[in-house]
C-alpha cells in the first residue's frame, strides 16, 4: 500500500513536471485569456486607458509545472523509507 502511494506521487509529479497531454498549458492559456478580457472590460467601464494584463504566478505554466518537483521528491523519499 505504501509503495503504491509513493509510486503514484512520483508518477503524478512526472505528469505535472513534463505537462504530459498539454493540460496545464491549455488551462493556463484559457485562464489568461479570460482574465485579460475581464481586465479589458473593467478598464473600459471605468474609463481608463487600456493597460496590458500581466498574469499572476498561478496562471503561468512554468510555475505550475515546477510544482511537480516536490511531488517527485516526496514520492522518492517515501520509496526510500519503505525500501530502506
Helices and strands as residue ranges (DSSP letters): H 2-18, H 23-45, G 57-59, H 61-66, H 68-83
